Amino acid sequence: MNVMTVDGYSAKIEYDPETDMFRGEILGLNGGADFYGRNPKELRAEFKRSLAVFLDVCKGKGIEPRRSYSGKFNLRIPPELHERVAIAAQAEGKSINTLAQEALAQRVAA
């Protein structure tokens, strides 16, 4: 995964062949903010500029810049996987929720 982080904000980085530049999209915002750069140094500088503009606009409008999350989401999995997960959780003396939390935390650990 191509992710760049600045001041606690993360952006997905992709190459844009039409512009022959790298494009970043800041994630987890209450709106959209993107930026472009030819190399990592330029990309990071543009990330900082784009983020500063976004935060200023949010402040001026009284909007919380980060999207809020409830901590709940539904996950649909095949019944066979559900059974294996339930058995693994029982074997470890854990709930499915705890097992899923641990697996998700491990997946996104920096």
CORTAUR-V55536 format. One record per backbone hydrogen bond with DSSP energy under -1.0 kcal/mol. CO is the residue of the C=O (numbers start at 1). NH is the residue of the N-H. If there is no record, write none. Layout:
CO/NH ; CO/NH
This chain:
1/3 ; 2/13 ; 4/11 ; 6/9 ; 9/6 ; 10/27 ; 11/4 ; 12/25 ; 14/23 ; 16/20 ; 16/21 ; 21/16 ; 22/37 ; 23/14 ; 24/35 ; 25/12 ; 28/67 ; 33/26 ; 35/24 ; 37/22 ; 39/43 ; 40/44 ; 41/45 ; 42/46 ; 43/47 ; 44/48 ; 45/49 ; 46/50 ; 47/51 ; 48/52 ; 49/53 ; 50/54 ; 51/55 ; 52/56 ; 53/57 ; 54/58 ; 55/59 ; 56/60 ; 57/61 ; 58/63 ; 65/30 ; 78/82 ; 79/83 ; 80/84 ; 81/85 ; 82/86 ; 83/87 ; 84/88 ; 85/89 ; 86/90 ; 87/91 ; 88/92 ; 89/94 ; 90/93 ; 95/99 ; 96/100 ; 97/101 ; 98/102 ; 99/103 ; 100/104 ; 101/105 ; 102/106 ; 103/107 ; 104/108
